[in-house]
Amino acid sequence: DWDRIRADVAKAKAAGALTSGGVPHGFLFMRLTYLRGFENALLDMATGEPRMRTLVDMIVDHNMQIVRQYVDMGVDLMEFGEDLGTQTSSIISPRTFREWITPGYEKLIAPCAEKDMLVALHSDGYIMDLMDEFRFAGVNIINPQDLCNGIDNLAREVKGQFCIRLDIDRQTVVPFGTRAEIRELIEEEVRKLGSPQGGLEFICGIYPPTPAENVDAVLEAIKEFRTYWWDGRGG
């Protein structure tokens, strides 16, 4: 409902609020697997199936219609999201990603960059090997999972290159950890990934069987450390 969305964006702008738009989750790589099936899509990429390139172009063109609507509205932020990693590696290699997926990302992000709009990209799974592709395509904000990718890896290779919108652990510490363990995790992430200049956001997805007290522990820890870099504790 573009008329409603335009009205909502205009209202938010008039109130001085930040505005955002986005494409559906799974907008390119995952959409290829939806249409072709996972195994077929990967085989098409591996064998250089020419019809796969036609399909990629069709999907990019479809998403571009959405992107241009939000560009015309002048939103502050565009959100892109799909899941590109397994627990231990990216689903496809950086070389394959560069050949088949990066050009599409670059095309979709270019109109946003031309208008100085920020671009955020979400992906579940291990994506450290794809960070150069995201950087080349023009991503500003990256939303990785913390323990899956490794806090030290993110500090070494991502901090200062992107704004990190960190997805707080949902597999072990948050659902099963103690209050002290949750606090220690948040403190480590703030200390290693934050800075006086900013560049760190938090997202926390809550899933069963996470108890209410652990949700409370997450919120208390974030409240405790949210001023860490400008209240004297961060140096």
N, C-alpha and C positions, 0 to 999 in steps of 0.2 A: 504494500500500500504506500506508494511513493508520496502521494499527497500528504498522508498522515506523517510519514517520516520527515518530509521537508518542514512541515509545521512544527514538529517536535524539535528539530535541529534549530530552527529559527527562534523558537521560544527559549531554548537552552542558551543560545548565543546572546539573546537579549538580556538574559539573567547573568551573563558573564561566566557561564559554566563551560567546561571543556566538552567537546562534541566528538563523536566517533561513529564510524560505520564499519562494515565488514562483509566478507563473503561467507557462504556456508562452510562449516567445518568439512575438511576433506576436499578442498576445492580443486586440486590438480592430481597429485600422485595417487591419493586415495580414490579419487573419482575414476581414474584409469582402472584401478583394481575392481571398483564396483561394476564398471561396464564390461570389462573383459574377463573378470575373475582374477584372483590373485596370481595364480601360477601362470596363466596365459599372459597377463600383463608383463610379468618378469621375463618370460620367454620371448615376448615380442621385443623387449628392450635388448635382451642379450643377442638376439639374432638380427636386429636392425630391421624389423618388419616395417616397410614403408607406410602401410596404412595406419600404423601407430602414430606416426608424425601428423597425419591428417586428423586423427582423433585428438591429439594434444592441442593442435591449433583450434579445433572446434571448442574444446573446453576452455581454453584461454579466451577465445572470443566471447563465449558466454559470460565468463566472469568479468570481462572487461566492461560489459554493459552495466554491471553492478558497480564496479569501481568508478566509472565515469559519472554515475548518478551522484555518488558521494563527493567526488572531486568537484562537481558543479555546485554542490551545497557548501563546499569549503569547510568540511569537518576538520578537526585538529588531528585526528588519529584514524588510521585504517588498520583493521584487524584481519589477519590471515591465520588460518590454523589447519593443520593436519598432523597425523601421527606418522613419523618417519623413522622411528627407532624401535628396536627390540630391547630386551633388558640389557644386552651386552654389546650391541653394535647397531649401526644404521641398517635399514632394511636393504638398501642398495648401496653400492660403493660410491664414493665421491666422484669417481670418473663417470660412472653411469648417470649419477644425479646431474652432473655438469652437462652431459650430452642431451638428456631428455627433459629435465625438470627446470634447471636454473634459467634457461632462456625464457620460459613461461613466467617464472617468478619476476624476472627482470622486466618483462613487458608490462606486467600488471602493476608493478611498483613504480615504474617510470612516471606515469601521470601524477602520482602522489608526490613524488620527489620534486617534480616541476612546480608544484604549488606549496612546497615546504611543509607538507603534511608528514607527521611521524608515521612510521610503519612498524607494526608489531607482528611477530610470528610465534605461534604456539606449536610445540610438538611434544608429545609424550615419547618416552624411550631415550635410548642413548643416541645423541646427535653431535657429539664432540667433533667427529670427523667431517661433519657437514658445515661447520661454522664458517669456513672460508667461502662456501657457496652462498650462504645467507648474507655475508658481508658484501660479496660482489654484487648480489642482486639488489642491495640497498636497504636491508632491514636495519632498523634502529633499536628496536626493543625485542629481546629474545626471551621466550618463556619456557625454560627447560626444567625438568625434574631434578631435584637436588642430589640425592644419594645415588640415583641411577647414573648420572653423569660424573659425579664426584665433586665435592666442594672445592678441593684443591685444584682439580682440573679446570673448573670454571674460574677460579681465582687467577690461575696462571694464563689461561688462553682466551678468556672471554671478558673479564673485568677490564673496563676502560675501552673496550671495543664496541660494546653494546650496553644499553641499559638492561640489567638483568631483572626480569620479572619472575622471581624464583617460585617454583611450585614446591611447597614444603612436603616432605616425605609423607606418603599415604600408605606405604606398605608395611613399615615396621614400627618406627618410633612413635608416630602420632596415634595409630590405632592400638598399639600394644605397650608403648613405653611408659615409664613413670613420669611424674611431674618434673622431677629433676632432669631426666634424660631429654625431655622436650625442651626445657629451658636451656640446657647445654647445646642442643642442636641450633636453636634460634640464635643464641649468643655467638656460636662459631660462625654461622652464616653472616650475621651482621658484621662481625669483626673481620672476616676474610673477604667478603664481597662488597661491603659498603665502603663509603669514603666521605670526607667532608664535602665533596662536590655532588654527592648523591649517587644515582645510578643503580639503586637497588629497590625493588618492589617485592612484596610477598603476595602469593596466592596460596590458599590452603583448601583443598577439596576434602570434605568429610564424608567417609563411606563406612558402612557397617564393617566390623563390629565396634567402631570407635565409641568409647563411652563418653558421656557428657563431661565428666571431670577432665578428660584429655583435651576436649575442645576448650574448656575453660583455661587449661594450662597453656595452650597455644596462644590464646588471646592475652593472657597475663604476661607471657614472655614477650610478645610483640609490643605490648604497652610499655614494658620495662625497658626494652632496648631501642625503641623507636627514636629516641633523641641521643643515642649513644655517640654519634659523630659530631654533635655540636653542644653537648653539655659538659665537656671536659673529660669524659671517660675515654674517648677515642683518640686523645692526643691532639 
